[in-house]
């Protein structure tokens, strides 16, 4: 089946990648103090309910969800939308970019640490493992880009734009991704709420902005033709 993915898709794929790079840089260069204690004070040890036990098989499963299913969902959503008529893939790409950019100021001005090193009873399972995944994650993760959860925000963005007929499958994957971030000692419940809010907000606002832009680009109607 020809999905017609080609060089022209770069104009839709590159902006999300650039936005993601900016978000990561904001987390690395922020001069602001961690706000982890504020979030901890608001929700306490709520996240510990999602890691009642740490089972090696369960940990491996959720690591696979976190590092495997997540990018697969984001990528296949774009591919699936390309198969449909219309430009929903364009809406998805630009909403994705808007979500990342909306989250970036929080990473810079109000960085928050991960739960695994803060909440009693929650182990940093993603970061303390002995596998290659844990080594790779700890080498690139600042451990202070928790608020909001881009994993949930972008997974929700993908599900809000899910190809027709795949809505249930997409939202099921998004739910597993959300659980993985809590179980592995990465995100706070607050992170998920804020991430989901940003995703839905951008999903609602983008069509409105797009409509206004299109209206402003339309030529003004001509009332009549006047001769010399």
WOURTA-V657270 format. One record per backbone hydrogen bond with DSSP energy under -1.0 kcal/mol. NH is the residue of the N-H (numbers start at 1). CO is the residue of the C=O. E is the energy in kcal/mol with one decimal. If there is no record, write none. Layout:
nh: <NH | NH>
co: <CO | CO>
e: <E | E>
This chain:
nh: <9 | 10 | 11 | 12 | 13 | 14 | 17 | 18 | 19 | 20 | 21 | 22 | 23 | 24 | 25 | 26 | 27 | 28 | 29 | 35 | 39 | 40 | 41 | 42 | 43 | 44 | 46 | 48 | 49 | 50 | 51 | 59 | 60 | 61 | 62 | 63 | 64 | 65 | 66 | 67 | 68 | 69 | 70 | 72 | 73 | 74 | 75 | 76 | 77 | 78 | 79 | 80 | 81 | 82 | 91 | 92 | 93 | 94 | 95 | 96 | 97 | 98 | 99 | 100 | 101 | 102 | 103 | 104 | 107 | 108 | 109 | 110 | 114 | 116 | 118 | 119 | 122 | 125 | 126 | 128 | 135 | 136 | 137 | 138 | 139 | 141 | 146 | 149 | 153 | 154 | 155 | 156 | 157 | 158 | 159 | 160 | 161 | 162 | 166 | 170 | 171 | 172 | 173 | 174 | 175 | 176 | 177 | 178 | 179 | 180 | 181 | 182 | 183 | 184 | 185 | 186 | 187 | 192 | 193 | 194 | 195 | 196 | 197 | 198 | 199 | 200 | 201 | 202 | 203 | 204 | 205 | 206 | 209 | 210 | 211 | 212 | 213 | 214 | 215 | 216 | 217>
co: <6 | 7 | 8 | 9 | 9 | 10 | 13 | 14 | 15 | 16 | 17 | 18 | 19 | 20 | 21 | 22 | 23 | 24 | 25 | 111 | 35 | 36 | 37 | 38 | 39 | 40 | 43 | 45 | 46 | 47 | 48 | 55 | 56 | 57 | 58 | 59 | 60 | 61 | 62 | 63 | 64 | 64 | 65 | 68 | 69 | 70 | 71 | 72 | 73 | 74 | 75 | 76 | 77 | 78 | 87 | 88 | 89 | 90 | 91 | 92 | 93 | 94 | 95 | 96 | 97 | 98 | 99 | 100 | 103 | 104 | 105 | 106 | 143 | 185 | 115 | 115 | 119 | 123 | 184 | 124 | 131 | 132 | 133 | 134 | 135 | 137 | 112 | 191 | 149 | 150 | 151 | 152 | 153 | 154 | 155 | 156 | 157 | 159 | 163 | 166 | 167 | 168 | 169 | 170 | 171 | 172 | 173 | 174 | 175 | 176 | 177 | 178 | 179 | 180 | 182 | 181 | 181 | 188 | 189 | 190 | 191 | 192 | 193 | 194 | 195 | 196 | 197 | 198 | 199 | 200 | 201 | 202 | 205 | 206 | 207 | 208 | 209 | 210 | 211 | 212 | 213>
e: <-1.8 | -1.8 | -1.2 | -1.5 | -2.2 | -2.9 | -1.4 | -2.7 | -2.6 | -2.2 | -1.9 | -2.1 | -2.3 | -2.2 | -2.1 | -2.3 | -1.6 | -1.5 | -2.4 | -3.4 | -1.7 | -2.7 | -2.2 | -1.4 | -2.2 | -2.4 | -1.5 | -1.7 | -1.7 | -1.7 | -1.4 | -3.0 | -2.4 | -1.9 | -2.4 | -2.3 | -2.0 | -1.9 | -2.7 | -2.7 | -1.9 | -1.6 | -1.7 | -1.6 | -2.9 | -2.0 | -2.6 | -2.8 | -1.7 | -1.3 | -2.1 | -3.0 | -2.3 | -1.8 | -1.7 | -2.4 | -2.1 | -2.3 | -2.4 | -2.6 | -1.9 | -2.3 | -2.4 | -2.0 | -2.4 | -2.2 | -1.6 | -1.4 | -1.4 | -1.7 | -3.3 | -1.9 | -1.4 | -2.2 | -2.1 | -2.5 | -1.8 | -2.3 | -1.7 | -2.0 | -1.7 | -2.3 | -2.7 | -2.5 | -1.0 | -2.7 | -2.0 | -1.7 | -2.6 | -2.9 | -1.6 | -3.1 | -1.8 | -2.2 | -2.1 | -2.6 | -1.1 | -1.3 | -2.3 | -2.5 | -2.6 | -2.1 | -2.0 | -2.3 | -2.1 | -2.0 | -2.3 | -2.2 | -2.3 | -2.3 | -1.7 | -1.2 | -3.0 | -2.3 | -1.1 | -2.0 | -2.0 | -1.3 | -2.0 | -2.7 | -2.5 | -2.8 | -2.1 | -2.5 | -2.3 | -2.5 | -2.7 | -2.6 | -1.9 | -2.1 | -2.6 | -2.4 | -2.4 | -2.9 | -2.2 | -2.1 | -2.4 | -2.4 | -2.3 | -2.1 | -1.1>
